[in-house]
């Protein structure tokens, strides 16, 4: 059966110039992009300095609601990344703006999460309460490492009494040096399961945060840099911005290849150094796709695809992701309207090796 073929994904275009020269502002996710746990991703501070030197402005956009912009900016500064509080927008700020729109300033709100949640609510002119007995009109739930049974219980009672449940995000996990750990979404699910009420979600992929950061920076052509398909990349698409996916956080090549249409990035890079180099295009001819020394074509019989590498790895002068770019464009073109797992075969020894590294394919 001939697979459905659609319009080429935007990843095929690449970028003939470094993104730092092509886009005026980078909207950077933090966890998994700039830092993992308390430590900077290796090489990122220098890469961001170089992007700034090239004329690119930076904004820091995070679904992590636990900390205030001042705390986040101070942490970035400690990591040798220049940042002012005004450069940072958190999902708590986005949630506070939504609550003000719904209920007006002065409304009573119960925060659940780290200090950043309550601070954002107060700065927006809302009245923060600490118990369901205070009859809040809304519960704003964000990530906080100390969130436990007492806060969750107050949230459940308040929501059962009629308060609107607002979640800063529903990220199931957060990255850490020990691997993924429970994120705000896991705790939001606890409250939703008990109350039977689905929350209003204000963080990524809702475009409110990116839109606010665009407004603050007066960006004309922003580039969202993220590690999560379902928040950063989808959020960029919903905000009308282009995106760069990095592999320093939770997404791996297997998940990327299976991504649905709303979760497909425009550019790929190992890390933020991808802001500083051109990105090769993927070209197509007679049902095959080529990027650099790599080519992808249909497998004989069935819906599989074959990756083949020409030359040797020693001759490559790229970031080592050209084969993945070609695979993604080939697979997404064949599945334009839905995400689908791919059967990938290595057409030669070199291709089999990189597929094994990516967790894809079979010899």
Residue, then its C-alpha position, 0 to 999 in steps of 0.5 A: x500500500x502506498x503511504x499517504x504523503x503530505x506537505x513537507x514538514x518545516x524541519x525540511x527547511x533548516x536554516x541557512x544562517x545560524x538561528x542567532x542571526x535569523x531570529x531576534x529573540x530566543x524564548x528558552x525553557x529552563x529545566x532540561x534546556x538551560x539547567x538540569x537540577x541545580x547545574x547548568x547544562x554543559x556549554x550552555x552559558x557560553x553558548x547563550x553568551x555567544x548568541x547574545x554577542x551575535x545580537x540575539x535577545x533572550x527570554x526565559x520561559x518556564x512551566x516550573x511555578x515553584x520559584x519567583x522570577x527574582x529567584x530564577x534570575x539569581x540562579x541563572x546569574x550563579x550559573x554565569x548566565x546573565x538574566x534580570x527578573x524581567x527576562x523571566x516569565x513563569x507559569x505562576x504569573x500566567x495563571x495569576x493573570x488568568x485568575x484576574x481576568x476571571x474574578x478581578x483583583x482582590x479575589x481570594x485564591x488558595x495557592x498550592x505549590x512553591x513560594x513562586x505561586x503565592x508571590x505571583x498571585x499577590x503581585x497580580x493584586x489577588x488575595x492569598x488565603x491558606x485554607x478552604x475555610x476562607x472560601x477562595x474563588x480559585x485554587x492555583x496549583x503549581x509545582x513545589x517540592x514540598x507539596x504534600x497531603x495538607x495542601x492537596x487536602x485544602x485544595x480538594x475541599x475548596x474545589x468541592x466547595x465551588x472554587x475553580x481549579x487552575x493548574x500552572x501546568x500539567x507536566x507529568x515529570x521534571x528532569x533531574x540528574x537522577x532521571x525524570x521525577x514527578x512533576x506538577x501534572x502528577x499532583x494535579x491528577x491527584x486533586x482532579x481524581x478526588x474532585x472529579x473536576x478537570x483544571x483550567x491549565x494556563x502554562x505551556x502549551x497554552x500560548x499565554x506565557x510565550x505571548x507575554x514574553x513576546x510582548x515584554x521583549x517586543x520580539x518580531x521573530x521569536x524562536x522557542x527553545x525547548x526539550x519537551x514536545x507536548x509543552x515547548x514545541x506544541x506551545x510554540x506552534x500554538x503561539x505562532x512561533x518557530x521552535x528548536x528542540x534540544x536533547x538535553x532534557x526529556x525527549x529522545x529520538x524515538x519520541x521525536x520520530x513518533x511526534x504528532x503534527x503539533x509537536x514537530x519542531x522546526x530545528x534540532x540540536x543536541x543543546x543550545x549551541x544549535x543557536x550558533x550554527x546553520x541547520x541543513x535542509x532536507x531535500x527530497x527526490x523520487x520518494x527519498x529524502x537526503x540530509x548531508x551524507x544521509x539518505x532515507x528511502x522506503x523499505x521494500x514491502x510494508x511501511x518501513x523506511x531505510x536509513x543509509x549513510x554515505x562516506x564515513x563519520x570522520x568526513x562529517x562536519x555537522x552535529x551528527x543529527x543529519x540522519x535523524x533530520x532525514x528520518x523525521x522528514x521522511x516519516x512525517x511526510x508519510x504521516x502528515x496528520x497523526x503521530x505514528x511509530x516508525x519501522x526503521x532499518x539500517x541500510x548499512x553498518x554505519x546507519x545501523x550504528x547510529x540507529x542503535x545509539x538513538x534507540x531506533x531500528x534493527x540491524 
